[in-house]
Amino acid sequence: MRDYDEALAFYVDVLGFRLLGDTPLGGGKRWVVVAPAGAREGAVLLAKAGTAEQEARVGDQTGGRVGWFLTTDAFDRDYERMRAAGVEFEETPRREAYGTVAVFRDLYGNRWDLIQPDRPARSEA
């Protein structure tokens, strides 16, 4: 990413993630971690590009493929809330064998699936 505060505004204010930590590291660097609201596992480190090579990869960490899933238990609610907040969806929602899904892009162009699985994920015991 290019700017901590810009990324925080998108992930927290637009996507509805919660801020787990924002720790200054010196030299303009911060350890900024966000997670989807209600998530018990998984988080995203918002790391600022520090070199020209890293800057060139911002928004394309997965080579243009979907790299992340944002799982919901209320697809229509979250899809409409995100659209109203300005999230760029690449498609209208579609039904697949595994659930309802639509691809969206984050602030920097990374591709995500907003997905509501038909069945809850199986937990490991």
C-alpha positions in Angstrom: 0.0 0.0 0.0 1.0 3.6 -0.4 -0.3 5.4 2.6 -1.3 4.0 6.1 -4.1 6.5 6.8 -5.6 6.1 3.3 -5.6 2.3 3.7 -7.1 2.5 7.2 -9.9 4.7 6.0 -10.7 2.2 3.2 -10.5 -1.0 5.3 -12.1 0.3 8.4 -14.6 3.0 7.2 -15.5 1.4 3.8 -15.1 -2.4 4.3 -16.1 -2.3 8.0 -12.9 -4.0 9.2 -11.8 -3.4 12.8 -8.4 -2.0 13.7 -6.4 -4.5 15.7 -3.3 -2.5 16.1 -1.4 0.5 14.9 2.2 0.6 16.3 4.8 3.1 15.2 8.1 1.4 14.3 10.2 4.5 13.5 11.4 5.9 10.3 7.8 6.5 9.1 6.9 2.8 9.3 3.9 1.4 11.3 2.7 -2.1 12.2 -1.0 -1.7 11.2 -3.3 -4.8 11.4 -7.0 -5.0 10.5 -9.5 -7.8 10.5 -13.1 -8.2 9.2 -15.6 -7.4 11.9 -16.5 -10.5 13.8 -13.6 -12.5 12.5 -12.0 -14.9 15.0 -9.2 -15.8 12.8 -7.2 -14.1 10.1 -6.1 -10.5 9.7 -4.5 -8.2 7.2 -1.2 -6.4 7.7 -1.3 -3.0 6.0 2.4 -2.8 5.0 3.6 0.4 3.2 5.8 -0.2 0.2 9.4 0.7 1.1 11.2 0.3 -2.2 10.5 1.0 -5.9 10.2 -2.7 -6.5 7.6 -3.0 -3.7 5.7 0.1 -5.0 5.5 -1.5 -8.5 3.7 -4.5 -7.0 1.1 -2.5 -5.0 -2.3 -3.7 -6.1 -0.9 -6.7 -8.0 0.4 -9.0 -5.3 -1.4 -12.0 -6.8 -0.7 -11.4 -10.5 -4.3 -10.2 -11.2 -6.0 -13.2 -9.6 -8.3 -13.1 -6.6 -6.1 -13.4 -3.6 -8.4 -13.0 -0.7 -11.9 -14.0 0.5 -14.2 -11.9 2.6 -16.8 -14.3 4.0 -20.2 -13.1 5.0 -23.3 -14.7 6.5 -25.5 -12.0 4.9 -24.4 -11.5 1.3 -27.1 -9.1 0.1 -26.6 -6.8 3.2 -22.9 -6.6 2.8 -22.9 -6.3 -0.9 -25.3 -3.4 -0.8 -23.5 -1.7 2.1 -20.1 -2.0 0.3 -21.5 -0.7 -3.0 -23.1 2.2 -1.3 -19.7 3.0 0.3 -18.1 3.1 -3.1 -16.5 -0.4 -3.4 -15.8 -1.3 -7.0 -17.4 -4.7 -7.9 -16.3 -6.3 -11.1 -19.5 -8.2 -11.6 -23.0 -8.7 -10.3 -23.4 -11.4 -7.6 -23.5 -15.0 -9.0 -24.4 -18.4 -7.7 -21.8 -21.1 -7.7 -21.9 -24.7 -6.3 -20.2 -23.4 -3.2 -22.3 -20.3 -2.5 -22.9 -16.7 -3.6 -19.9 -14.6 -4.7 -18.9 -11.4 -6.4 -15.4 -10.1 -7.1 -14.4 -6.6 -5.9 -11.3 -4.6 -5.8 -9.7 -3.0 -2.8 -8.3 0.6 -2.7 -5.2 -0.5 -4.6 -6.8 -2.8 -7.1 -6.2 -6.1 -5.4 -9.0 -8.6 -6.2 -11.2 -10.1 -3.5 -14.2 -12.4 -3.4 -17.1 -11.4 -1.2 -18.6 -14.8 -0.6 -21.4 -16.4 1.4 -20.8 -20.1 1.4 -23.7 -22.5 1.3 -22.4 -24.4 4.2 -20.3 -23.2 7.2 -16.7 -24.0 7.0 -15.8 -27.2 8.8 -13.7 -26.6 11.9 -10.8 -28.7 12.8 -11.0 -30.5 16.2 
